[in-house]
Amino acid sequence: MSPDGPEDTRRADQNGAWDAFALVVSGVAVWGGVGWLVSEWLNSRLPLVLGLLVGMGASLYLVWVRYGKP
């Protein structure tokens, strides 16, 4: 379904922005959670930091792949 007017175009752009935001938040939450669990198990902070960085990087890559191409 293609947007028919300016209101539909605006709504589609807003939905895309919220989808991108949700991807970033969920990537950081999931991989940060995995890193936190591993850091609790190993009694070290390094896995938490690595999990947060991997989650941010992976989610930004997914946003770029999904929404970066016209």
C-alpha positions, 0 to 999 in steps of 0.5 A: 500500500503506497501513501496517498497524501501528505498525511499518509506520508508523514505517518509512514515516516513516523512509523519508520522512525519509531521502528528504528528507535525500537530496533536500537533500544531492543538491541542494546537491551538484549545484548546488554542483558546478555553481557550483564548475565555473563559479567555476573557469572564471571564477576567482571565488567568487561562482558557488560561493556562488550554486550552494550557495544555489540548491541548498539553496533548491531542495531545501528547496522540493522537500521542502516540496512533496513532504512538507509537505502532509498 
